[in-house]
Amino acid sequence: MNVKKQEKNKLEEHEIEGKKDIAKRVFEISKNIAHQIENNHSPTFTTRVRGYSNVYFDEKNNFIQLGDKKVTRPFLNLGAARKFMQTVLVNDKCYDYLIHDKTASIREIYYELKRTVEGTKENTFDAQEESNDVIVDIEHSVNTIREKLGLHADPKGSLYGDITLIDKKHDNDEFNCSTLGRGGWSIMSRLEPEEIEIKEVNADYVLVIETSAMYGRLIEERFTKENRAILIGTGGQAARGTRRLIHRLRYEFNLPVIVFTDGDPYGWYIFSVIKSGSMALAAHSKYLAVPDAEYVGMTLTDVETYGLQNVTEKMKDGDIKRAKELMKYDWFNTPGWQKELKIALDKKIRIEQQALANKSLDFVAKKYLPEKIKNKIFVK
């Protein structure tokens, strides 16, 4: 399936929203504060409540959402004044980035704004956690993601396959990720359409892989050419930029997303985050989640199917705790997942992706994945 730009599905309006529209909403925050002061009112800032009390599973969209509960932070309150000041500083800086077409890491904005307030011994910020917290408040207040505010975290993840990208922020540099060496392309934190255009994809599906070693194995075995796949290596839990790319490939190009992790509760949680979102980023599931993503393995059922009893590992206390948590998640309340979790808790075993090398190095690429994907042997 060769999918070109003109054949792409339309993205939702919130995904292609321009800098001017977001800058206008950011500006409105400062404008409202100034208006309150001019009218002798105590200035306030309003954002959405974070935490489990305001998070729910949206059964219609099949992903985690942040609710509509709001919190208002007043300036004329000793307990909130410092946080209010920090919010104004970060908000102003984000507006500056947007109107001047600049970007910064969340570490850089912390240092840009860190200083001692003139005439006092008070610092604007004592630790990056403070500015990070404010960034989240502003994201929720203007209903967008930090990447659209000109901010980004450290990148993580790799992309390989017959996919052509255009870096609009770097002289419209055009490149195909199958020609960048065996490591592929290092996925950036900022994957918005106005910065990285996905020009063309020649593949039938996207395979998301938890471990860097397995990602490298599949490239070495030429899995992408023989199976017409795009490979995305997450290197553990998928970073925001990697999740955004997976989301775009699914909805911009209508490519099926298949996830391949270790056969343990932590690997299954990685799949859960890609599929349904996370509690921490519940407000951004519409930008990041892929509710129809499929899970191919590893599973504990594979242990019997492929005779891998001698290469399992014992579960640790953390694995057991996470397995019990997953059993309670709405999106794991299916026959297939309840079966896998029950095996995990009964036998207290786990199995890594690399355990398939016990058969042969190319077993995963020549037999395991092709057969399971062709026959749609996914956990349901």
N, C-alpha and C positions, 0 to 999 in steps of 0.2 A: 504494500500500500504506500504509494508515493503521495504525500500530502503537501501541497504547495500553499503559499500564503493566501491566494484568492479563494481557496477551497476550505479555509478554516471556519470553524463555528464562531459565532459572535460571542465575545466575552461579555460578562455582566457589566452594567454601567459603572459599578463601584470599582471594577478592576482596571478600567481604562481611563478613569477620572484624571484630569490633568492637574498640573501644579497650581494653575491659577485658581481653580475651584477650591482646592485644599487650602491654599494660601489665604483665600477669602475667609474661610471658616476659622483659621488660626487668628487672622486679624480681628475677627469679630469678638474673640475672647478678650483681647486687649482693649478693643473699642468699648465693650460693655463695662469693663472694669473702670475705664476712664469716665464713662458716662455716670456710673454710680458715684464716683468721687466728686464729679462736678455738681451733682445734685445732693451732696452732703449725706449720701448713704454709705453704709459700711460696705466696701467692695467684697465681692464673693466670687468663687470659682466653683463650678459644678462639673462633676464627672460621675462615671458609673461605679457602683460598689463592686469591689473584687472579692473573691473568696467563694467557698462552697455554697454559702447561703444565696448567692445570686447566679449560680451556674446550674444549667439543666440540659438534658438530652432532648434535642429537637427531633421528635419522631417523624415529622414531615420531611425534613431535610437530611435526617440520619447523621447528624453531627452535633457535637457539644456546642452550646451557645451560652453567652453571657446575658443575664436577664436585664431588665430595665430599671432596677433599683438604683437610685442616685444618692450621692452624698454632696453636700455643699460645704465648702471650706471658707470661713470668714477671715478677713484680714485682721479685724479688731478683736482678736482672741489670742491670748498669750500662747496657748497650746498649738495654734495653727498658723501663727504669723510667719514663722520661718519657712514652713512648707509653702505658704502662699507666695512669699518672696521668691523662692526657688522656682515655683511654677511660672511666675511672670518672666523670670530670666530665661528659662528654657523655651517658653512659648515664643518670646521675642527672637531668640536665636534661630528657632525653626523657621519662623517667617523670613528671617534674613537669608537663610539657606535657600528657601523656595524662590524668592524673588531674584536672587542672584545665581540661580541654577548651580548651587554648590551642594556637596555631600560631605558628611563627616561620620566617623565611627562614634559609637557611644562613649568610647574612651576619650576621644578628642573633644567632644562637646563638654565633657566634665572638666577637662583642663582649660578649655577656653573660658569657662565661667567661674572657675575656682579662684577666689581671691579673698582678701580680708576687707570687710566693709569699712570704708573710710570713717575714722573717728571712733572706731570700736575695736574690740579684739575678736569679733565674730567673723567666721569664714562663711562664704556663701554656701560652700559644700565641704564637708569633712571627709567624705568617702564617695566613691562612684555609685555605690548602692543608692545613695540619696538622689542623684540625678537620674539614674535608671528608673527609679520609682516614679519620678515626676514625668518622665517620658511616657510611661504606661498610662498615667492619668490623662495626659494630653491626647494620646492615641484614642482613648475611650471617649474623651470629650468631643473630639471632632469626627469620630467614627471613621477612622482610617488606621493604617498600619505605619509603623515608624519608617519603613522604607520609602513611603510616599511623603514623609516629612523631611527627607534628605538625610536620614540616619540609618546606620547599619552596624551590625555586630561583626565579630570575626567570622570569615567564611569557612565552610567545611563541606566536603562532598566532591564527587567527581562524576563527569559525564563522558560517555564514549558511545560512538555509533555514527550512522549516516544521518547526521542532523547538522544543518547549516544555520549558524547564528550571525547576526550583525550587531556589533558593539557600537551603538549610536553615540556613546560618549567618548569614543576613541577613534575619531576620524572615520566612522562607519566601517570599521575593520570587519571584513567578512571572512569566515572560516568554517571548515567542516570538522567536526569533532573526531572523525575517524582518521584524520591526517596529522594529529598533534602528538603522535607517539603513543606508547602503550599506557601511559597514565591518563590520557584523555584531557579534558578541559576541567580546570579547577573551578567549581561552581561559585559564583560571586554571591554576596549577601543580598545585593540589590538586583532583582530579576524582573523589574517592572517593564512593561511593553515599550515605554518611551525610552528605555535605556538599552535593553537587550531584546532585539527582534528575533523571533524564531522564524526564519525565512522558509525553510523546507525540512521535512522529515521523511525519510525513506525507511519505514519500519512498520511492523504489524502490532507491536505492543511495547510497553516500557517495563523493564525488569529492574526493580529496586532491590539492592543487595546490602545487607547489614555490614559485613566485614570487608575491609580493604583487601585482605588476602583472597577472598572468594571473587571479588571484583577483578583482581588481577588474573586469577586462574581462568575466568571466563574469557577475558581478552586474549590471553595466551592460546586458548583452545579455539579462537576465532568464532566464538558463539554468536556474535552479532551478525556475521555474514551468513552462517549456516542456518540461523533461525530468525533472521530479519527482526532483530530486537535492538532497542536502545537500552544501554546499561547506565544505571545511576547507583554509584556507591555512596552510602551514607556515612561510613566509618563510625558506626554506633548509632545513637539516637540522631535522627535527621535534623539538621539545622534549619532555621527559618527559610533561608534562601533555597535550600534543597527542596523543602516541602512546597515552596512557591513554584519552583520549576516543575515538579511532579504535577501539581494542580494545573498549571498552564498547559502542559502536554495533554492532560486528560480532557480539559474543556476547550482548549483552543484548537486542538487537532483530533479530538475524539479518539484518542489512543487508549486502549485498555491498560490498566496499571496492575502489575502482578508483583507481590512482595515476597522476598526470600530472605529469611533470617535464621538465626540459631533456633533450635527447638527447645526453648526454655521461656519462662514467664517474662524475662526482660526482652527477649527477641519478639515475643508476641505483643508486648507493650509497644515496641517500636512500630509494629504493624498497626496497632490500635491508634496511635497518634497520627499516622499517615492517613488512615481511613476516616476516623471520627473526630480528630482534633485532640486537644489537651485541656486540662483544667486551667493551666496557667495562661494559655492563649485562647481561651474560650471566645473572646470577642472577635477573633480573627479567623474562625473556622471557614467563613465564606471565601477567604483568600487562600486557605491552606489545605483544607480537608478534601479527601477523595472518597466519598461514601461507598462507591461501588468498586473500590480496590479489592483484588482477590489475593488470598494467601495460599502459596504453593508449598511452603515448607520452610524449615524442617518441622516435622511432626514426630511425636512419640509413636504414632502408628507406623512410621517409617522404620522404626527399630525392628519390628517384626517382619515387615514387608521385605526389607532388604538385608535382613540378617546382620544387624549392627549392634547386637547385644554386648559384644566385647569392647565397643568404643564409646559407650555412654559414660557420663560423669554423674557424680552424686550431687543432688541439689543442696544448696546451702540454706540457712535460715531465711535469708533475704528472698531467695527464690520461692520458698514455701509461702512466705507472707504475701509476695506479689501475686502468686497463683490464686490465693484466696481472695484477693482484691479483684482480680480479673473475673472471677466467677460471678461477682455481684454486678458487673457492668452490664447494662442493657444490651449493648451490641455484641457481647460474648454469650448472651443467653440463647444459644442455638444448640441443636443436637451435636454438631461437629465439634464446636469449641468446648462444650461442657464435657464431652468425651475426652478430649485432649487434656483438659485441666484435671479431670478426675484421675487419669493415668499418671499425670505428674505428681499429684498428691498421694496417690496410692503407692507408687513405686519409688517416688522421690528421686527420679533420674532426669537428666537433661542430655541433649546431644547437640554438638556444634556442627556447623556447615562443613568444616574441614574433615569431619569424621567420614564423609563419603570417599575421601582419598584411600580409605581402608580397602575399597574395591579396586580402584585405580585412580590415577591423577585425572584422567579425562572422563571418568564415570559420570560426574555431575553434568558435564557439558554434552556428552554423547548419549546418555541414557536417562538419568534421573530427571533433569529439567525438561528436555524435549518431550518425553513420554507423558509426564504429569501435565504439562501445559497443553499439549495436543489433545489429551483426553479430559482436560478440565478437571483434574483431580485436585480440587481446592477444598479447604476447610470451610464448611458452611454451617 
